[in-house]
Amino acid sequence: MVGQPFLIKASYLLSFEMNLQASNGFRHLFTIKICKKSLARAQKIALMLFCMPKRSLIIGLIAFTSLLGNRLVIAGDEVISTQTAPVPEQQGTVMTGDSSEKTKFYTISASLREGYDDNIFTAKSHKVDSFTTDFSPTILLDFPMDSSDFSLRYTFDVTYFENRPGDQFDLNHEFVARYNHAFSERYNLDVREQFHYYTEPGLMDSTGTLFRNGAYIDNLSSVEFTAKWTPLVGSVTTYTNNVVAYQDSAIAIEQNNMQNTVNQDINFAILPTYSLVFGGIFDNVSYESISRGYTNYTGNVGVDWQTTPSLVIGFRGGGTITDGQNVGTSSSPYASLTANWRLGQRSSLDFNYVHNVVNTDVIAAVGQEADRVTSKFKYDITPSISAHLEGIFTHSDYTAKLILPGTVPSFTEDVLAVDAGLDYHFNKNFDFDMGYTFTNVSSQLAFREYTRDQVYLGVRGTY
């Protein structure tokens, strides 16, 4: 989907993925290639689609794909991954330029969706529902080299709400860039930039608030260096910077923040399929206008186990010292469990659990001690039909050690978001998708609770 590593993120309703498996081990999106001459015509048609009344959009998309004619082809595994954060199927150095002979210089894609949202304002009561129409074109540029790869992707998304008072359009933008360089088989550098301008809450990525609070910027930058110092000793060093900034000044005062994280892992191969890992994490969150951030110091030890060529399991355990602004210093346990399973050629499962102190949108707290579970499952029912199920569940404890004095008592909160859907490859020219998204926030602070149901049906043209 269009997010953190899967994304789905231009809003989690606006997914435009059809996972394909390439020989280089990356997941790929369904994309379309267009020649320069057709690109000019495509731009004109896209403008026409934006100006059309809602009932004419589907006809407009068909005209759009027809005009491009046979100059468009299915790029399939000939293009680089256009996911926000492409992840190798197994750990290790990946030389993204190795498949450069078949990589296209540029690709474009587009989707059109009709949907229904029963709570467009994420309200606890007096819900407002609406039918929606979404149009989302994407362009990707890829510059492969012998041992490097540089890629850019831009996605524009417009969503029309049939029954929303005031402005009925949401405009979203996503820009993603990645540079990967393999110095040798032992040393690899991976640099990524992800800029998002969204209106939907980023529950699937645990970004921003849990509610619709107007447009906001979410900018995530990361640098990762992987080294294999000896046949038995390796390391992974990662730096991440995340900035969240809301357009509404009242929300910005409470929520605008910056997070800086440094993660250092050192691994020792003790058996052919086992590695002992020692790690440390430094994590700092600071707010632009109010004093409620924190600094985490985490130490952990664990094991990575490749049980089979298709299943990798990782476990970490340790502790965290949290230095919270205006609340003092406290300690808490740290634990994480990951599993990446390729169930043959037709399905895959990614699972992650972590217990740690993390950021929060509750202005009375510096953070939350959370148990967070994320999972993604994909299954190819037939060569033409595939299903996906993705979800995130967070149980949060807001204890006295993390709550600002004189504000609110200790409380707990549960957040659940699930997306399930089907993709149908009708023929070489058309694909269809449908899905359902469920969101539920249950909190002892009753005013924060809400539920939300969303459904969608979409078409992709692939002439």
Buried (B, 14 or more C-beta within 10 A) or exposed (E): BBBBBBBBBBBBBBBBBBBBBBEBBBBBBBBBBBEEEBBEBBEEBBEEBBEBEEEEBBEBBBBBBEBBEEBBBBBEBBBBBBBBBBBBBEBEBBBBBBBBEEBBEBBBBBBBBBBBBEBBBBEBEEBBBBEBBBBBBBBBBBBBEEBBBBBBBBBBBBBBBEEBEEEBEBEBBBBBBBBBBBEEEBBBBBBBBBBBBBBBBBBBBBBBBBBBBBBBBBBBBBBBBBBBEEEEEBBBBBBBBBBBBBEEEEBBBBBBBBBBBEBBBBBEBEEEEEBBBBBBBBBBBBBBEBEBBBBBBBBBEBBBBBEEEBBBBBBBBBEBBBBBBEBEEBEBEBBBBBBBBBEEEBBBBBBBBBBBBBBBBBBBBBBBBBBBBBBBBBBBEEEEEBBBBBBBBBBBBBBEBBBBEEEBEEBBBBBBBBBBBBBBBEEEEBBEBBBEBBBBBBBBBEEBBBBBBBBBBBBBBBB
